[in-house]
């Protein structure tokens, strides 16, 4: 039952989202630590595992990150030997991000993360799917 006072903390959508993000974020930090990845780095790797050789601009659009946020992430991944950044042969203004052999091999270690995360959440698969759908709709990502 929702409180009648609109300024009660539990009535705030922002608080529910904030609390949920902290819960999920903590679980991801624990799962990603053995891989040597932060959550934002994991997101970059997910995109590259789907389609290697992305232009930096496409990565930024896909992840909703500006270059000021994305560039340091890419620098750290490159320093860790997970990716390389190379100028495109066709257009030197375009920088493409490529997985290294180590970065590509890391996918095999990461494949169990979604299942481990799901087992830590008190939601059914259907509830998780519905939550993802609703959040996607809220963010304009619904299909």
C-alpha positions in Angstrom: 0.0 0.0 0.0 1.4 3.4 -1.0 1.6 6.1 1.7 -0.9 8.9 1.4 1.8 11.6 2.0 3.6 12.1 -1.4 6.8 13.2 0.4 7.3 9.9 2.3 10.6 8.4 1.3 9.1 5.0 0.3 6.7 6.8 -2.1 9.6 8.1 -4.1 10.4 6.4 -7.4 13.9 7.8 -7.3 14.5 6.1 -3.9 13.4 2.7 -5.2 15.6 3.1 -8.3 18.6 4.3 -6.1 18.2 1.4 -3.7 17.8 -1.1 -6.5 20.9 0.2 -8.3 23.0 -0.1 -5.1 21.8 -3.7 -4.5 22.5 -4.7 -8.1 25.8 -2.7 -8.2 27.1 -4.4 -5.1 26.4 -7.8 -6.6 28.1 -6.9 -9.9 31.1 -5.5 -8.1 31.6 -8.9 -6.3 31.1 -10.9 -9.4 33.3 -8.8 -11.6 36.2 -8.4 -9.2 37.8 -11.8 -10.1 37.7 -10.7 -13.7 39.4 -7.4 -12.9 36.6 -5.4 -14.4 34.5 -2.6 -13.0 30.8 -2.4 -13.9 31.3 0.3 -16.6 34.2 -1.6 -18.1 32.0 -4.7 -18.2 29.4 -2.8 -20.1 32.0 -1.8 -22.7 33.1 -5.4 -22.9 29.6 -6.6 -23.4 29.2 -4.3 -26.4 32.5 -5.5 -27.9 31.7 -9.1 -27.3 28.6 -8.5 -29.4 30.4 -6.6 -32.2 34.1 -6.1 -32.0 35.7 -3.1 -33.7 33.2 -0.5 -32.8 33.9 3.2 -33.3 34.3 5.0 -30.0 31.3 7.2 -31.0 29.1 4.1 -31.5 30.2 2.7 -28.1 29.3 6.0 -26.5 25.9 6.1 -28.1 25.1 2.5 -27.2 26.1 2.9 -23.6 24.8 6.5 -23.2 28.2 7.8 -22.2 29.9 11.0 -23.4 33.6 10.9 -24.5 34.7 12.4 -21.1 33.4 9.4 -19.3 34.2 6.8 -22.0 37.8 7.8 -22.8 39.1 7.0 -19.2 37.3 3.7 -19.3 38.9 2.8 -22.6 42.3 3.9 -21.4 42.1 1.6 -18.3 40.9 -1.3 -20.4 43.7 -0.7 -22.9 46.3 -0.5 -20.0 44.9 -3.8 -18.7 45.5 -5.4 -22.1 41.8 -6.1 -22.8 41.3 -3.7 -25.8 43.3 -1.7 -28.4 42.2 1.5 -30.0 43.2 2.1 -33.6 42.4 4.8 -36.2 40.2 3.6 -39.0 42.0 2.9 -42.3 39.2 4.6 -44.2 38.8 7.7 -42.0 41.6 8.6 -39.6 39.1 10.7 -37.6 37.4 7.5 -36.5 38.9 5.5 -33.7 37.8 1.9 -33.4 38.0 -0.2 -30.3 39.1 -3.8 -30.8 39.3 -6.7 -28.3 42.7 -8.2 -27.7 43.0 -12.0 -27.4 42.9 -11.6 -23.7 39.8 -9.4 -23.9 38.1 -11.9 -26.2 39.0 -14.8 -23.9 37.6 -13.0 -20.9 34.1 -13.6 -22.4 34.3 -17.3 -21.4 34.9 -16.3 -17.7 32.1 -13.7 -17.9 29.4 -15.9 -19.4 28.3 -17.1 -16.0 27.8 -13.6 -14.5 24.1 -13.1 -15.6 23.1 -16.4 -14.0 25.0 -15.8 -10.8 23.4 -12.3 -10.6 19.9 -13.7 -11.2 20.5 -16.3 -8.4 21.2 -13.4 -6.0 18.1 -11.4 -6.8 14.8 -12.1 -5.0 12.9 -12.0 -8.4 11.6 -14.7 -10.6 12.7 -14.7 -14.2 9.3 -13.3 -15.3 9.6 -10.5 -12.7 13.2 -9.7 -13.9 12.0 -9.6 -17.5 9.1 -7.3 -16.6 11.4 -5.0 -14.6 13.8 -4.8 -17.5 10.9 -4.1 -19.9 9.5 -1.3 -17.7 12.9 0.3 -17.1 13.6 0.1 -20.9 10.2 1.8 -21.5 11.0 4.5 -18.9 14.4 5.2 -20.6 13.0 5.1 -24.1 14.7 1.8 -25.0 11.6 -0.3 -25.3 11.2 -2.3 -28.5 
